[in-house]
């Protein structure tokens, strides 16, 4: 009977420890992004008055307007200093006027622990809210985050990042309204600043 009691108590304590451990392994993160486009290039084709087709690769767009984003990720501590997660988000571009939904994955590497400086990288699939503007896209981002406010239940960090985004415009509305213009794609090379809340 004594052995059974010890076994039950051991199981309970291990189960309790396991539960606490799993709670520590999961965390959520919300970020608000301000995105500044360093360069935006547009590829397209058109047919001129003599019925000759022209293909234009990477024509630079005058894109000075800031874009905004909001993302949420749910993360799991895979190792002591590394986490992986899934994320979803929304971006609003003002020039051209695109609204974008995102779905993808994120990886973080913490230099000391989850309450200190970290590097991160993410890849997302872009989904257009209006298929007449663009069809689909892909975004890749790398960045560094520095916690500026640390509390027991949450941290607030300031993050710097660089990203590249490809939006496929096949069959979408033309940007320049040239005669018989057929859009190809837009590539944005951007950097930005975000504020994140980890909880």
N, C-alpha and C positions, 0 to 999 in steps of 0.2 A: 504493500500500500504506500509505503514511504517513497519507493522508487517511482511509482506512478505519479504521485504528487509532485516530485522533483521534475519528472518528465513534462507534466502539464505546465508547471510554472516556467520551465525552460522554453517550451513551445510558445507560451503566451508572451514572454519577454522578447523572444526572437521575432515573433509576429509583429509585436508593437514596434520594435526597432526597424523592422522592414517597412512598416507603414510610414514611420517618420522619415526614413531614408527616401522612400518614393516621393513623398511630399516635397522634400528638398530638391529632388531631381527635376521637377516640373516648374516652369515659370512662364508668365506671359509678358509681352512687351508691346507698347503702343508708341508709334513715332509720328511726329508731324514734320514734314519735309518742306524746305524751300529749295527749289532747283533752279540753277542758273545755267543756261545753255552757252557753252563755249563755242560750239560750232554745230550747225545743222545743214545737212546736204540732202538734196532732192534729186532722184533719178527718174527720168521719164522719157517718153518718145512722142513724136508728133509728125504729121504729114503736112508738108508745105503746099503752096499753090500749084507747084509743078508736079504734084503727086509723088514727091520723093520723101521717103521716111528718114527722120533724123532721130538718133538716140543720144540723149544727153546724160552723162554720168556725173553724179555728185556736184550738181550746181548748188553753190552756197546760198542759203537763205538768210535774209536779214532778220534774225530772231533775237530780239532784245528783251522780250517780256518774260518775267519770272513765272515758273510753274510751281504748283503746290501739290503735296501728296499726304496721304494718311495711310499708315499700315498697322496691321495687328499681326503678331506672331505668337505661336504657342510652341514652347521649346522644351527639349529634354537634355539633361546633362549626360552626354554619352560617356565622357571621361571627367576627371576632376577639373580640368581646365578647358574642356571643349563641349559645346552644345550644338545640337541640330534641331531644326524646327520647320514648321510649315507656316506660311504667311499668306495673308490676303490684304488687298489694299485698293486705293482709289487715287488717281492722279487727274489733275486739271491743267491742261496746257492751254495757253492763251494765244499762241501764234505758231502754227495754225491752232484753231480752236478745237482741241480734242479732249474727250472725256474717256478715261481709261480705267478698267478694272484689272486687278492683278491677282495671280495665283502662282505660288512658287515655294521655294525652299531657302533656308538661311542656315549658315554655319558661323559660330562665334568661337574665338579663342581668347581666353582670359589669361592675362600675364601672371596674376597672383591668385585671385579668386573671383567669384561672381559679383563682388562688390567693388571691383577695381577696373583699371583700363583694359579694353578688349579690342581686338581686330575682328572684322566680320566681312563676309561675302555672301551675296545672294544672287539668285537667278529666278526670274519670273516670266511667266507667259502673260502677254498683254491681250486683253479682250476689249474690243471696241463697244461702246454703248450705242454707237451709230455706225452701221456697216457702210453707209455712204461716205464716211470720212476716211476710214481705213478698215482693213479686214482683220488683221491680227498683228502681233508683235512679240518681241523678246527683249528683255532688259537684264543687264548684268551690272552689279555694283560691288565695289570694295570700299571699306571705310574703317575709321577708328573712332571709338567712343570713350569718353571720359566722364565718370560719374561726378556730378557737382553737388548733389544733395543725397545723403545716405540716411535712411531711416530703417527701423526694424522690419516694416512691412513693404517698403518700396524704395526704389532709387530713381533719381532723375539724372539723366546723362545728356551731355552735349556731344553730338557726333558730326564728324566731317566725312564726306564721301565723294567718290568719283564714279560715274556710271556711263555706260554706252547703251543706247536703245535703238533697235531696228523696228520700224513700223512698215508693214507690207500694205501697199495701196492698190494692188491689182484690182481693177474694176470699180474703184472708188471715184468720187468726184474729182475733177482736175483742180489743181491749186492755182494755176496761172490763167485758166480759161482760154488757152490757145486752141485754135481749130484742130479738132481730132487729137487732142492731147490725151495720152494714155499714161497715167501715173504708174511708177514702179515701186519705189520705197523712199523712206526718209530715215536718215541716221542722225540721231542726236548724240553729241558728246558733251557731257555736262558734269558739273560739280555742284555741291550743295552743303547745306547745314541742316541738321535736324535735332529736335529735342525728343528724347525718349523717356518713357516711364516703365520701369521694370517692376513687376509685382507678382 
